[in-house]
Amino acid sequence: MNKILVVGSMNMDYTIYCEKFPLDGETIYGKKRIVQPGGKGANQAAAAAKSRLAPITFIGARGDDHDGKTIENLLKNLGIAAFLKVCPDLETGNATIDVSDSGENKIIIIAGSNGNLLPSDISEDIIKEHEYIVLQNEIPQSTNARVMELAHKYNKKVVYNPAPYRPIDKNVFQYVDYLAVNEVELMRYSGAEGIKEGADVLLNEGVKHLIITLGSDGSMYKSKNEEFSIKAHKVKAVDTVAAGDTYI
């Protein structure tokens, strides 16, 4: 059975549900607030664990605080082997999320301990033990690069979800087996204006398999030799937070 390693962020999410987003300088009443674990890395590890299709390992960093201990316990309760660096002088990463009645969201992230997961914290032995390595953009890019280099060294498959967007060295794409982006990220990383043109740019940069999520329009797969699209199931959007992470 293929083992999956997720290296990434863990946050405590503070989510406020409201009828509509406030305008600049406006104060509104929210409907309710929910506090629950999040972070792209932890979300993706949790979704993978819940599929029960493979053993899941997670590498991340937390503060020496209540939020960090809570998330660690929840990961372990899902059967995830969690290797967490404890940063006593930093708070566990957190996010403030506003969700409107239309299902849209606005998110502000505090990196906290996530920003202190360093290349030196990555165990070469753990990389060797797993077949698939999943990465995102809520930990330092130098750490992502180190993981990719080790994965390439041991012929492991890298699944990279470069979100949220930030400028990256395009040389890393040669180490990526599966690149998963939304339409905005595709345009920004490729510099192209069309989906197919942008896909071709990233494939020429070295990406082997490209997956593009298109919201209500579904998703698209493209490689050098194959291309197809999948329609999305039609649902009433209630809350889109972590939908992309679950997709990964």
Solvent accessible surface area in square Angstrom, and as a share of the most:
residue,aa,sasa,rsa
1,M,178,0.80
2,N,78,0.40
3,K,71,0.30
4,I,38,0.19
5,L,0,0.00
6,V,2,0.01
7,V,0,0.00
8,G,0,0.00
9,S,0,0.00
10,M,0,0.00
11,N,3,0.01
12,M,8,0.03
13,D,8,0.04
14,Y,59,0.22
15,T,1,0.01
16,I,62,0.32
17,Y,38,0.14
18,C,4,0.02
19,E,120,0.54
20,K,104,0.44
21,F,42,0.17
22,P,54,0.34
23,L,133,0.66
24,D,154,0.80
25,G,91,0.88
26,E,67,0.30
27,T,132,0.77
28,I,55,0.28
29,Y,209,0.80
30,G,43,0.42
31,K,130,0.55
32,K,117,0.49
33,R,151,0.55
34,I,59,0.30
35,V,70,0.40
36,Q,73,0.32
37,P,50,0.31
38,G,0,0.00
39,G,6,0.06
40,K,42,0.18
41,G,0,0.00
42,A,5,0.04
43,N,30,0.16
44,Q,6,0.03
45,A,0,0.00
46,A,21,0.16
47,A,28,0.22
48,A,24,0.19
49,A,13,0.10
50,K,135,0.57
51,S,55,0.36
52,R,211,0.77
53,L,137,0.68
54,A,19,0.15
55,P,60,0.38
56,I,8,0.04
57,T,8,0.05
58,F,0,0.00
59,I,7,0.03
60,G,0,0.00
61,A,0,0.00
62,R,25,0.09
63,G,0,0.00
64,D,81,0.42
65,D,45,0.24
66,H,146,0.65
67,D,27,0.14
68,G,0,0.00
69,K,99,0.42
70,T,39,0.23
71,I,1,0.01
72,E,31,0.14
73,N,87,0.45
74,L,73,0.36
75,L,6,0.03
76,K,107,0.45
77,N,122,0.63
78,L,67,0.33
79,G,64,0.61
80,I,5,0.03
81,A,49,0.38
82,A,18,0.14
83,F,106,0.44
84,L,29,0.14
85,K,58,0.25
86,V,63,0.36
87,C,6,0.03
88,P,103,0.65
89,D,138,0.72
90,L,73,0.36
91,E,94,0.42
92,T,2,0.01
93,G,0,0.00
94,N,23,0.12
95,A,4,0.03
96,T,64,0.37
97,I,3,0.02
98,D,37,0.19
99,V,1,0.00
100,S,9,0.06
101,D,81,0.42
102,S,77,0.49
103,G,0,0.00
104,E,103,0.46
105,N,45,0.23
106,K,117,0.50
107,I,78,0.40
108,I,124,0.63
109,I,68,0.34
110,I,84,0.43
111,A,52,0.40
112,G,19,0.18
113,S,0,0.00
114,N,2,0.01
115,G,41,0.39
116,N,44,0.23
117,L,1,0.01
118,L,71,0.35
119,P,44,0.27
120,S,102,0.66
121,D,50,0.26
122,I,13,0.06
123,S,44,0.28
124,E,54,0.24
125,D,85,0.44
126,I,22,0.11
127,I,0,0.00
128,K,88,0.37
129,E,98,0.44
130,H,3,0.01
131,E,72,0.32
132,Y,59,0.23
133,I,0,0.00
134,V,13,0.08
135,L,0,0.00
136,Q,0,0.00
137,N,5,0.03
138,E,24,0.11
139,I,3,0.02
140,P,29,0.18
141,Q,40,0.18
142,S,64,0.41
143,T,0,0.00
144,N,0,0.00
145,A,28,0.22
146,R,86,0.31
147,V,0,0.00
148,M,0,0.00
149,E,83,0.37
150,L,4,0.02
151,A,0,0.00
152,H,117,0.52
153,K,130,0.55
154,Y,61,0.23
155,N,135,0.69
156,K,29,0.12
157,K,88,0.37
158,V,1,0.00
159,V,23,0.13
160,Y,0,0.00
161,N,12,0.06
162,P,0,0.00
163,A,6,0.05
164,P,63,0.39
165,Y,65,0.25
166,R,60,0.22
167,P,113,0.71
168,I,24,0.12
169,D,87,0.45
170,K,80,0.34
171,N,98,0.50
172,V,12,0.07
173,F,0,0.00
174,Q,92,0.41
175,Y,54,0.21
176,V,0,0.00
177,D,21,0.11
178,Y,59,0.22
179,L,0,0.00
180,A,4,0.03
181,V,2,0.01
182,N,60,0.31
183,E,74,0.33
184,V,99,0.57
185,E,15,0.07
186,L,0,0.00
187,M,43,0.19
188,R,138,0.50
189,Y,8,0.03
190,S,11,0.07
191,G,67,0.65
192,A,20,0.16
193,E,170,0.76
194,G,21,0.20
195,I,45,0.23
196,K,119,0.50
197,E,102,0.46
198,G,0,0.00
199,A,0,0.00
200,D,64,0.33
201,V,47,0.27
202,L,0,0.00
203,L,7,0.04
204,N,110,0.57
205,E,63,0.28
206,G,30,0.29
207,V,3,0.02
208,K,94,0.40
209,H,54,0.24
210,L,0,0.00
211,I,41,0.21
212,I,0,0.00
213,T,31,0.18
214,L,38,0.19
215,G,60,0.58
216,S,85,0.55
217,D,110,0.57
218,G,9,0.09
219,S,11,0.07
220,M,14,0.06
221,Y,33,0.12
222,K,27,0.12
223,S,15,0.09
224,K,132,0.56
225,N,147,0.76
226,E,95,0.42
227,E,75,0.34
228,F,93,0.39
229,S,83,0.54
230,I,102,0.52
231,K,184,0.78
232,A,35,0.27
233,H,171,0.77
234,K,168,0.71
235,V,123,0.71
236,K,178,0.76
237,A,47,0.37
238,V,111,0.64
239,D,50,0.26
240,T,53,0.31
241,V,34,0.19
242,A,34,0.27
243,A,58,0.45
244,G,44,0.42
245,D,7,0.04
246,T,91,0.53
247,Y,109,0.42
248,I,60,0.31
